[in-house]
């Protein structure tokens, strides 16, 4: 019986087989598979009825169909593999970029911490006192968390001071020492830092600041 071949089915053929069919049908065999298939499908041909097919014809048809299905599955698998490979490559690029950002952030943080480590920190005492007020204890807590605790491998100098404009020289030296020892006791007792990290100094009857009240202090700084 007369009929037309299925263009979609023809596109599943190997190109060389499709070109050979085009030559047999007398149409142009050049171009893409889709173009050649369209030209072949436009030609009216004799299509055998299933009842007219021999067992050999049926076998050949079944093999061709199976081959077409296998090829389609293979192309699908190849496309999926290519998509996965592209996705993996993109993820690797994003991961590398993220690592670069983290490395940059870590370097920046290290620089900040290093600068902080070498910036002296001060806490201030009330006149005649060797312990911190509630307000200064809060200030001190901030110092410990942002400076001392970040420099666990560093040694710090803890220097006690008292203003020489108030009290006797002997009392001022004693007070300065008491203040420095009090701060170290807080660092080792309350914050569980090692005593080996701290070198205590008592500057006694010395004014390091022009404002009198500021000399009633303890200065904490990273040792050279």
C-alpha positions as CSV (number, residue, x, y, z in Angstrom):
1,X,0.0,0.0,0.0
2,X,1.0,3.6,-0.5
3,X,1.9,5.9,2.3
4,X,4.6,8.2,3.7
5,X,7.5,7.5,6.0
6,X,7.5,9.0,9.5
7,X,9.9,12.0,9.6
8,X,10.5,11.7,13.3
9,X,11.4,8.0,13.0
10,X,13.7,8.8,10.1
11,X,15.6,11.3,12.2
12,X,16.6,8.5,14.5
13,X,18.5,6.8,11.6
14,X,22.2,7.1,11.2
15,X,23.0,9.9,8.8
16,X,24.7,7.7,6.3
17,X,21.7,5.3,6.3
18,X,19.4,8.3,5.9
19,X,21.4,9.6,3.0
20,X,21.4,6.2,1.3
21,X,17.6,6.2,1.6
22,X,17.4,9.7,0.2
23,X,19.3,8.5,-2.9
24,X,17.0,5.6,-3.3
25,X,14.0,7.9,-3.2
26,X,15.6,10.3,-5.6
27,X,15.8,13.3,-3.3
28,X,18.7,15.5,-2.2
29,X,20.9,13.7,0.3
30,X,22.7,16.7,1.6
31,X,22.0,18.8,4.7
32,X,21.1,18.0,8.3
33,X,19.4,14.8,9.4
34,X,16.2,16.7,10.0
35,X,16.3,18.2,6.5
36,X,17.0,14.9,4.8
37,X,14.3,13.1,6.8
38,X,11.8,15.8,5.9
39,X,12.5,15.3,2.2
40,X,12.3,11.5,2.4
41,X,9.0,11.8,4.4
42,X,7.5,13.9,1.6
43,X,7.9,11.1,-1.0
44,X,5.0,8.6,-1.3
45,X,6.3,5.1,-1.0
46,X,5.1,1.6,-0.9
47,X,4.6,0.6,2.7
48,X,4.2,-3.1,3.2
49,X,1.3,-4.2,5.3
50,X,2.3,-6.2,8.5
51,X,0.7,-9.2,6.9
52,X,3.0,-8.9,3.9
53,X,6.1,-8.8,6.0
54,X,8.3,-11.9,6.2
55,X,9.8,-13.0,9.5
56,X,13.1,-11.7,8.3
57,X,11.5,-8.3,7.5
58,X,10.0,-8.2,11.0
59,X,13.3,-9.2,12.6
60,X,15.1,-6.4,10.7
61,X,12.4,-3.9,11.7
62,X,12.6,-4.9,15.3
63,X,16.4,-4.7,15.4
64,X,16.2,-1.2,13.7
65,X,13.6,-0.1,16.3
66,X,15.7,-1.5,19.2
67,X,18.8,0.2,17.8
68,X,16.9,3.5,17.5
69,X,15.7,3.3,21.1
70,X,19.2,2.3,22.3
71,X,20.7,5.3,20.4
72,X,18.1,7.6,21.9
73,X,18.9,6.4,25.4
74,X,22.6,6.8,24.8
75,X,22.2,10.3,23.6
76,X,20.0,11.1,26.6
77,X,22.6,9.6,29.0
78,X,25.3,11.6,27.2
79,X,23.3,14.8,27.5
80,X,22.7,14.2,31.2
81,X,26.4,13.4,31.8
82,X,27.4,16.6,30.1
83,X,24.9,18.6,32.2
84,X,26.2,17.1,35.4
85,X,29.8,17.8,34.3
86,X,28.9,21.4,33.6
87,X,27.1,21.7,37.0
88,X,30.1,20.2,38.8
89,X,32.5,22.5,37.0
90,X,30.3,25.5,38.1
91,X,30.2,24.3,41.7
92,X,34.0,23.9,41.7
93,X,34.4,27.5,40.4
94,X,32.0,28.8,43.1
95,X,33.8,26.8,45.8
96,X,37.2,28.2,44.6
97,X,35.7,31.7,44.7
98,X,34.3,31.1,48.2
99,X,37.7,29.8,49.4
100,X,39.3,33.0,48.1
101,X,36.8,35.2,49.8
102,X,37.2,33.3,53.1
103,X,41.0,33.5,52.8
104,X,40.8,37.2,52.2
105,X,38.4,37.6,55.2
106,X,40.7,35.6,57.4
107,X,43.7,37.6,56.4
108,X,41.8,40.9,57.1
109,X,40.6,39.6,60.5
110,X,44.2,38.5,61.3
111,X,45.5,42.0,60.5
112,X,42.7,43.6,62.7
113,X,43.5,41.2,65.6
114,X,47.3,41.8,65.2
115,X,46.7,45.6,65.3
116,X,44.4,45.2,68.3
117,X,47.0,43.1,70.1
118,X,49.6,45.9,69.9
119,X,47.2,48.7,71.0
120,X,47.4,49.3,74.7
121,X,44.2,49.0,76.7
122,X,43.4,50.9,79.9
123,X,41.1,50.5,82.9
124,X,40.6,53.2,85.4
125,X,40.2,53.2,89.2
126,X,38.5,55.5,91.6
127,X,40.7,57.6,93.8
128,X,42.4,55.5,96.5
129,X,40.8,52.2,95.2
130,X,42.5,49.0,94.1
131,X,39.4,47.4,92.6
132,X,37.3,48.4,89.6
133,X,33.9,49.9,89.7
134,X,30.9,48.1,88.2
135,X,31.2,50.3,85.1
136,X,34.9,49.6,84.6
137,X,34.4,45.9,85.2
138,X,32.1,45.9,82.1
139,X,34.8,47.8,80.2
140,X,37.4,45.3,81.4
141,X,35.3,42.4,80.2
142,X,35.2,43.9,76.7
143,X,39.0,44.3,76.8
144,X,39.5,40.7,77.7
145,X,37.2,39.3,75.1
146,X,38.5,41.5,72.2
147,X,42.2,41.7,73.1
148,X,43.6,39.3,75.6
149,X,41.5,36.2,74.8
150,X,42.5,36.7,71.1
151,X,46.1,36.7,71.9
152,X,46.4,33.4,73.9
153,X,50.0,32.9,72.6
154,X,51.2,36.3,73.5
155,X,52.6,37.7,76.7
156,X,51.1,40.9,78.1
157,X,52.6,43.6,80.3
158,X,50.2,44.7,83.1
159,X,51.4,48.1,84.5
160,X,49.8,49.6,87.5
161,X,49.7,53.4,88.0
162,X,48.6,56.0,90.6
163,X,48.6,59.8,90.3
164,X,51.4,61.5,92.1
165,X,49.3,64.5,92.9
166,X,47.3,62.5,95.5
167,X,48.7,60.7,98.5
168,X,52.3,59.9,99.6
169,X,54.9,58.3,97.3
170,X,54.9,55.2,99.4
171,X,51.1,54.8,99.3
172,X,51.0,55.5,95.6
173,X,53.6,52.8,94.8
174,X,51.7,50.4,97.0
175,X,48.4,51.2,95.3
176,X,49.8,50.9,91.8
177,X,51.1,47.4,92.6
178,X,47.8,46.4,94.2
179,X,45.9,47.5,91.1
180,X,48.2,45.6,88.7
181,X,48.0,42.4,90.8
182,X,44.2,42.8,91.0
183,X,43.9,42.9,87.2
184,X,46.1,39.8,86.8
185,X,44.1,38.0,89.5
186,X,40.9,38.8,87.5
187,X,42.5,37.5,84.3
188,X,43.7,34.2,85.8
189,X,40.8,33.6,88.2
190,X,37.7,34.9,86.4
191,X,38.8,34.4,82.8
192,X,41.0,31.3,83.4
193,X,44.0,32.7,81.5
194,X,47.5,31.5,82.3
195,X,49.5,33.5,84.8
196,X,52.6,32.9,82.6
197,X,51.0,35.3,80.0
198,X,51.4,38.3,82.2
199,X,54.3,40.4,83.4
200,X,53.3,42.7,86.3
201,X,54.9,46.1,86.6
202,X,54.3,48.8,89.2
203,X,55.0,52.3,87.9
204,X,54.0,53.8,91.3
205,X,54.2,57.5,91.8
206,X,54.1,58.4,88.0
207,X,51.8,60.4,85.8
208,X,51.6,59.1,82.3
209,X,48.5,61.2,81.4
210,X,48.1,65.0,81.7
211,X,44.6,64.6,83.2
212,X,45.2,63.6,86.8
213,X,42.3,61.2,87.2
214,X,43.5,59.1,84.2
215,X,46.7,58.2,86.0
216,X,44.7,56.0,88.5
217,X,44.9,53.2,86.0
218,X,46.3,49.8,84.8
219,X,47.6,49.6,81.2
220,X,47.6,46.2,79.4
221,X,49.7,45.8,76.3
222,X,51.3,43.1,74.3
223,X,54.9,42.6,75.4
224,X,57.6,43.2,72.7
